[in-house]
Amino acid sequence: AAAFDWLQKGHYAEAVRSFSRAVQLAERFGADDDRLGQSLNGLAETYRLQENFAGAGAVYRRILSIRWSGPSNKGDPAVADLVDRFVDVLSLAYFRGRQFGEALRKYLEALNRTQDAEALYLAMSGILIKAELTAEAEDVMQRAVRAFPASRRARYKEAEMYRDSGRMRKALETFQEASQMKASASMTPELDVLQLSFIYQRMGGINTDLVQFDAAIAAYKKALDLSPENADARIALGDLYLRRGQQAEALGEYARVLTTHPDRALPHYRFADANLQMGNFPEAATSAARALKIDPQQRKARYVSGMALVRMGRTEEGQKELQEYRKQESDAQAEINDQRDVLVSNRGASALVLNGQAEAALALFRKSIEAHPGAAALRLNLGLALGMLGRHREAAATLQSLLDTAISDSFLVYKSLARDYESLKDEKASQKYGALYIRKIDAALEEELQ
């Protein structure tokens, strides 16, 4: 309490001494004791406010190691080193040349010498999938499954990985295995039921994608038997009924969702769509209007509204709604085209870097940034490319602009800035961004498990 009091009063020297004593006392109770975590967080925050970034970084690394290590090696410093090597691989995801190979080798070495940590493995795998590093994601996921064979969470995350990478039948098989596994001893019965319901919901979705409708309906019904309040599973079941031409059954499912979730736009839209297909135009128009009142960007509800109004003879109102629907559709398609253009530009410019065509690569990055000024990935990869080419001052300026304009505050930006400022011999800036990077990657790993 005294330490936090000193911190709030801005007496940082006294706060550091008090938090340091608290850390020493808490260490007697083990690395996973809550008091140690609170004291370390207080100490790190005090160092940050003092602008003692070297001290803050060291404490953040210790917090990271405690939080993401396994139960048998709490606080192992090797964990923080593994995370560093992991981020090095991620930063080169678009530049898969010699440097990527070297970064991958160091990452695998760090992975092999660090004791198994389930949560860390699962979080890393999810982030690797998003970076389109599929082989690396599967490798770390298989490590988790082998090390923790009784973990339903690990098996569930494995299934999610297969689903996200498009391997639907493998995902379905793995979800089925997860559904037969027992919950961990620490999981409450309530959470156990919710998790199982969600697993069956996922199985329903995959069976739907595979056009195995009977199996999908059975899975959704099982999800609802376990948790009748699972609104997403009930909406999905209604969607499947609607797809099979069973409008009355679909309406029944949507109506049940609306009794408990009247403030959600989606079930109102689905209810409207089913009524439109059944020729109940006034009901369709009313429900579509409710959906649009909750979410004006629910463009499919805009289409239902327009069609229902036209069928009711309110042609001018209906055409106005349909015109707005076409505009929203056009805007959505333009956004998809922009995303595709950014992806193509990133890949093309990165390939030029790897082929030794540095100036052509930088020119392509800059041209693409002019066309897509808010695309964080383009600016990040331009900064990374400049750093790879030894142009660290330009790299730092490019990356700093991402933070200054609030376009991105990704852990990759902070890690890269720390590296560039180190090359520029700016020790304080390097320490600052290195410390902030640790906080950001810690938060990103945590978010991945949500």
C-alpha positions in Angstrom: 0.0 0.0 0.0 2.8 2.4 0.8 4.5 1.8 -2.6 1.3 2.6 -4.5 0.8 5.7 -2.3 4.3 6.9 -3.2 3.6 6.2 -6.9 0.3 8.2 -6.8 2.1 11.1 -5.2 4.8 11.1 -7.9 7.6 10.2 -5.4 9.2 7.7 -7.8 12.4 7.1 -5.9 10.6 6.1 -2.8 8.1 4.1 -4.8 11.0 2.1 -6.4 12.5 1.3 -3.1 9.1 0.3 -1.6 8.1 -1.8 -4.6 11.6 -3.5 -4.7 11.2 -4.5 -1.0 7.7 -5.8 -1.8 9.1 -7.9 -4.7 11.7 -9.4 -2.4 9.1 -10.3 0.2 6.6 -11.7 -2.4 9.4 -13.9 -4.0 9.3 -16.1 -0.8 5.8 -17.3 -1.8 6.7 -18.4 -5.3 6.7 -17.0 -8.8 3.0 -17.5 -9.4 1.9 -15.6 -6.2 -0.4 -12.7 -7.0 1.5 -10.4 -4.7 4.7 -10.8 -6.7 2.8 -9.9 -9.9 1.3 -6.8 -8.4 4.6 -5.7 -7.0 6.4 -6.2 -10.3 3.7 -4.4 -12.2 4.0 -1.5 -9.8 7.8 -1.4 -10.1 7.7 -1.5 -13.9 5.1 1.3 -14.0 7.3 3.4 -11.7 10.4 2.9 -13.8 8.3 3.8 -16.9 7.1 7.1 -15.3 10.7 7.8 -14.3 11.7 7.1 -18.0 14.1 4.5 -16.7 13.3 2.3 -19.7 16.1 -0.2 -19.1 14.7 -0.9 -15.6 11.1 -1.1 -16.9 12.1 -3.4 -19.8 13.9 -5.8 -17.4 10.8 -6.0 -15.1 8.4 -6.4 -18.1 10.5 -9.3 -19.3 10.3 -10.9 -15.9 6.5 -10.5 -15.9 6.3 -11.9 -19.4 8.4 -14.9 -18.3 6.2 -15.6 -15.3 2.9 -15.2 -17.1 3.8 -17.4 -20.1 6.0 -20.1 -18.7 4.7 -23.5 -17.7 3.9 -24.5 -14.1 7.1 -26.4 -13.7 9.4 -23.5 -14.8 7.6 -20.3 -13.6 9.6 -17.2 -14.4 12.2 -19.0 -16.7 14.0 -16.2 -18.6 14.2 -18.5 -21.6 10.5 -17.8 -22.2 11.1 -14.1 -22.9 14.0 -15.1 -25.2 11.7 -17.5 -27.0 9.1 -14.7 -27.5 11.8 -12.4 -28.9 12.8 -15.0 -31.4 9.1 -15.7 -32.3 8.6 -12.0 -33.0 11.7 -11.9 -35.2 10.2 -14.6 -37.4 6.8 -12.7 -37.5 8.5 -9.5 -38.6 10.0 -11.2 -41.6 6.8 -13.0 -42.7 6.8 -11.1 -46.0 10.6 -11.4 -46.5 11.1 -15.1 -46.5 14.7 -15.1 -47.7 18.1 -15.8 -46.0 17.3 -13.5 -43.0 14.0 -15.3 -42.4 15.7 -18.7 -42.5 18.2 -17.5 -39.9 15.5 -16.1 -37.7 13.5 -19.3 -38.0 16.5 -21.3 -37.0 17.1 -19.3 -33.9 13.4 -19.4 -33.0 13.3 -23.2 -33.3 16.4 -23.5 -31.1 14.8 -21.3 -28.5 11.6 -23.4 -28.7 13.5 -26.6 -28.3 15.4 -25.4 -25.1 12.3 -23.9 -23.4 10.0 -26.1 -21.3 6.5 -26.8 -22.7 4.0 -24.0 -22.0 0.5 -24.7 -23.2 -0.9 -21.2 -23.2 2.1 -19.7 -24.9 2.1 -22.4 -27.6 -1.6 -21.8 -28.3 -1.2 -18.1 -28.5 1.8 -18.3 -30.8 0.1 -20.7 -33.1 -2.9 -18.4 -33.5 -0.7 -15.4 -34.3 1.4 -17.4 -36.8 -1.8 -18.5 -38.7 -2.7 -14.8 -39.0 0.7 -14.1 -40.5 0.2 -16.9 -43.0 3.0 -18.9 -41.5 1.0 -22.1 -41.6 3.8 -24.7 -41.2 5.2 -22.9 -38.2 1.8 -22.6 -36.6 1.1 -26.3 -37.1 4.5 -27.2 -35.6 4.0 -25.3 -32.4 0.4 -26.5 -32.1 1.5 -30.1 -32.4 4.0 -29.5 -29.7 1.1 -28.3 -27.5 -1.1 -31.3 -28.3 1.8 -33.8 -27.7 2.8 -32.1 -24.4 -0.7 -31.8 -23.1 -2.7 -34.7 -24.6 -5.5 -34.4 -22.1 -6.1 -30.7 -22.8 -9.5 -30.0 -24.4 -8.4 -26.4 -24.9 -5.4 -27.5 -26.9 -7.4 -29.8 -29.1 -10.0 -27.1 -29.6 -7.4 -24.6 -30.6 -5.9 -27.2 -33.0 -9.3 -27.5 -34.7 -9.6 -23.7 -35.0 -6.1 -23.7 -36.6 -7.2 -26.2 -39.2 -10.5 -24.3 -39.8 -8.7 -21.0 -40.2 -6.2 -22.6 -42.7 -9.1 -24.1 -44.8 -8.6 -27.7 -43.8 -12.3 -28.2 -43.0 -12.5 -32.0 -42.7 -9.4 -32.1 -40.5 -10.9 -29.4 -38.4 -14.2 -31.3 -38.0 -12.4 -34.5 -37.0 -10.5 -32.6 -34.4 -13.5 -30.8 -33.0 -15.2 -34.2 -32.7 -12.2 -35.4 -30.7 -12.4 -32.3 -28.5 -16.1 -32.9 -27.8 -15.3 -36.3 -26.2 -12.6 -34.9 -23.9 -13.1 -34.0 -20.3 -12.7 -30.4 -19.1 -9.7 -29.4 -17.0 -10.0 -29.8 -13.2 -9.9 -26.0 -12.8 -12.9 -25.4 -15.2 -16.2 -24.7 -13.6 -19.2 -26.9 -14.6 -20.9 -23.8 -16.1 -17.9 -23.0 -18.3 -17.5 -26.6 -19.2 -21.1 -26.6 -20.7 -20.5 -23.4 -22.5 -17.3 -24.6 -24.1 -18.9 -27.9 -25.2 -21.8 -26.0 -26.7 -19.4 -23.8 -28.6 -17.5 -26.8 -29.9 -20.8 -28.4 -31.3 -21.6 -25.0 -32.8 -18.3 -25.0 -34.6 -19.0 -28.6 -35.8 -22.4 -27.4 -37.1 -20.7 -24.6 -39.1 -18.2 -26.8 -40.7 -20.8 -29.4 -41.6 -22.8 -26.6 -43.2 -19.8 -25.6 -45.2 -19.3 -29.2 -46.3 -23.0 -29.4 -47.3 -23.6 -32.0 -44.7 -26.9 -30.5 -43.5 -28.3 -33.3 -41.4 -25.1 -33.5 -39.5 -25.0 -29.8 -39.1 -28.6 -29.7 -37.7 -27.7 -32.4 -35.3 -24.6 -30.5 -34.1 -26.5 -27.3 -33.6 -29.3 -29.0 -31.7 -26.6 -30.6 -29.5 -25.1 -27.2 -28.9 -28.5 -25.9 -27.9 -29.3 -28.9 -25.7 -26.2 -28.0 -23.7 -26.8 -24.3 -23.7 -30.2 -23.1 -24.8 -28.9 -19.5 -24.4 -26.4 -19.9 -27.2 -27.9 -17.3 -29.5 -25.3 -17.7 -32.2 -26.0 -21.5 -32.5 -29.7 -20.8 -32.6 -29.3 -18.2 -35.4 -27.1 -20.6 -37.3 -29.7 -23.4 -37.0 -32.4 -20.9 -38.2 -30.1 -20.0 -41.2 -29.8 -23.7 -42.1 -33.5 -24.3 -41.9 -34.0 -21.2 -44.2 -31.4 -22.6 -46.6 -33.3 -25.8 -46.8 -36.6 -24.0 -47.4 -38.0 -24.6 -43.9 -39.0 -21.0 -43.3 -41.4 -21.7 -40.5 -38.8 -23.6 -38.5 -36.3 -20.8 -39.2 -38.8 -18.1 -38.0 -39.2 -20.1 -34.8 -35.5 -20.1 -34.0 -35.1 -16.4 -34.9 -38.1 -15.5 -32.7 -36.6 -17.3 -29.7 -33.4 -15.4 -30.1 -35.3 -12.1 -30.3 -37.0 -12.8 -27.0 -33.7 -12.7 -25.2 -31.6 -10.5 -27.6 -34.0 -7.8 -28.9 -31.1 -5.3 -29.2 -29.1 -7.4 -31.8 -29.5 -6.4 -35.4 -28.7 -9.8 -36.9 -31.7 -11.8 -35.6 -34.0 -9.0 -36.7 -32.5 -9.1 -40.2 -32.8 -12.9 -40.3 -36.5 -12.8 -39.2 -37.1 -10.2 -41.9 -35.5 -12.3 -44.6 -37.5 -15.4 -43.7 -40.7 -13.4 -43.8 -39.7 -11.9 -47.2 -39.2 -15.4 -48.5 -42.6 -16.5 -47.1 -44.4 -13.5 -48.7 -45.1 -11.8 -45.4 -44.0 -8.4 -46.7 -45.3 -6.1 -43.8 -43.6 -8.3 -41.2 -40.4 -8.3 -43.3 -40.4 -4.5 -43.7 -41.0 -4.0 -40.0 -38.2 -6.4 -38.8 -35.8 -5.0 -41.4 -36.4 -1.5 -40.1 -35.7 -2.7 -36.6 -32.4 -4.2 -37.7 -31.4 -1.0 -39.5 -32.3 1.1 -36.5 -29.8 -0.9 -34.4 -27.2 -1.1 -37.1 -27.6 1.1 -40.2 -24.6 -0.7 -41.9 -26.5 -4.0 -41.9 -26.8 -3.8 -45.7 -28.6 -7.1 -46.3 -31.4 -5.8 -44.1 -31.5 -2.8 -46.3 -32.1 -5.1 -49.3 -34.9 -6.9 -47.5 -36.4 -3.6 -46.5 -36.3 -2.4 -50.1 -37.8 -5.5 -51.6 -40.5 -5.8 -49.0 -41.6 -2.2 -49.6 -41.6 -2.6 -53.3 -43.8 -5.7 -53.0 -46.2 -3.8 -50.7 -46.6 -1.1 -53.4 -44.5 1.5 -51.7 -42.2 1.6 -54.7 -40.5 5.0 -54.2 -39.5 4.1 -50.6 -38.4 0.7 -51.7 -36.3 1.9 -54.6 -34.6 4.4 -52.2 -33.7 1.6 -49.9 -32.4 -0.5 -52.7 -30.3 2.4 -54.0 -28.7 2.8 -50.6 -28.1 -1.0 -50.5 -26.3 -0.9 -53.9 -24.1 2.0 -52.6 -23.2 0.0 -49.5 -22.5 -3.1 -51.5 -20.2 -1.0 -53.8 -18.4 0.5 -50.9 -17.9 -3.0 -49.3 -16.5 -4.3 -52.6 -14.2 -1.3 -52.9 -12.8 -2.1 -49.5 -12.2 -5.7 -50.4 -10.4 -4.5 -53.6 -8.3 -2.1 -51.5 -7.3 -5.0 -49.1 -6.4 -7.2 -52.1 -4.3 -4.4 -53.6 -2.4 -3.9 -50.4 -1.7 -7.6 -50.1 -0.4 -7.8 -53.7 1.7 -4.7 -53.2 3.2 -6.0 -50.0 4.1 -9.3 -51.6 5.4 -7.7 -54.8 7.6 -5.1 -53.0 8.9 -7.7 -50.6 9.9 -10.0 -53.4 11.8 -7.1 -55.0 13.8 -6.6 -51.8 14.7 -10.3 -51.7 15.8 -10.1 -55.3 18.2 -7.3 -54.6 16.1 -4.6 -56.4 16.0 -2.3 -53.4 15.1 1.0 -55.1 12.3 -0.6 -57.1 11.0 -2.2 -53.9 11.0 1.1 -52.0 9.3 2.9 -54.9 6.6 0.3 -55.0 6.0 0.5 -51.3 5.8 4.3 -51.4 3.5 4.3 -54.5 1.2 1.9 -52.7 1.2 4.0 -49.5 0.1 7.0 -51.5 -2.8 5.0 -52.8 -3.6 3.5 -49.4 -2.3 6.0 -46.8 -4.1 4.2 -43.9 -2.7 0.7 -44.7 -0.5 -0.1 -41.6 1.0 -3.2 -43.2 2.5 -1.2 -46.1 4.2 1.3 -43.8 5.4 -1.4 -41.5 7.0 -3.4 -44.3 8.5 -0.3 -45.8 10.1 0.4 -42.4 11.3 -3.2 -42.2 12.7 -3.1 -45.7 14.6 0.1 -45.0 16.0 -1.5 -41.8 17.1 -4.6 -43.8 18.9 -2.3 -46.2 20.8 -0.6 -43.4 18.9 2.7 -43.8 17.9 2.8 -40.1 17.2 6.5 -39.8 14.6 6.3 -42.6 13.3 3.1 -41.1 12.8 4.7 -37.7 11.1 7.7 -39.2 8.7 5.5 -41.2 7.9 3.3 -38.2 7.5 6.3 -35.9 4.9 7.8 -38.2 2.8 4.7 -37.6 2.7 5.6 -33.9 2.4 9.4 -34.4 -0.6 9.1 -36.7 -2.2 6.3 -34.6 -2.4 4.1 -37.7 -0.8 1.2 -35.7 0.7 0.4 -32.4 1.5 -3.2 -33.1 4.2 -4.9 -31.1 6.1 -5.4 -34.4 6.4 -1.6 -34.7 7.9 -1.2 -31.3 10.3 -4.1 -31.7 11.5 -2.8 -35.0 11.9 0.7 -33.7 14.0 -0.6 -30.8 16.2 -2.4 -33.3 16.6 0.6 -35.6 17.4 3.0 -32.7 20.0 0.5 -31.4 21.7 0.6 -34.8 21.6 4.4 -34.7 23.3 4.3 -31.2 20.3 6.0 -29.6 20.3 3.9 -26.4 17.5 5.7 -24.6 15.1 5.4 -27.5 16.0 1.8 -28.1 15.4 1.0 -24.4 12.1 2.9 -24.5 10.7 1.0 -27.5 12.1 -2.2 -26.3 10.3 -1.9 -23.0 7.0 -0.9 -24.7 7.4 -3.8 -27.1 7.4 -6.3 -24.2 4.1 -4.8 -22.9 2.6 -5.0 -26.4 3.5 -8.6 -27.2 2.3 -9.7 -23.7 -1.1 -8.1 -24.5 -1.2 -9.6 -28.0 -0.6 -13.1 -26.7 -3.3 -12.6 -24.1 -5.7 -11.3 -26.7 -5.1 -14.3 -28.9 -6.4 -16.6 -26.2 -9.7 -14.7 -25.7 
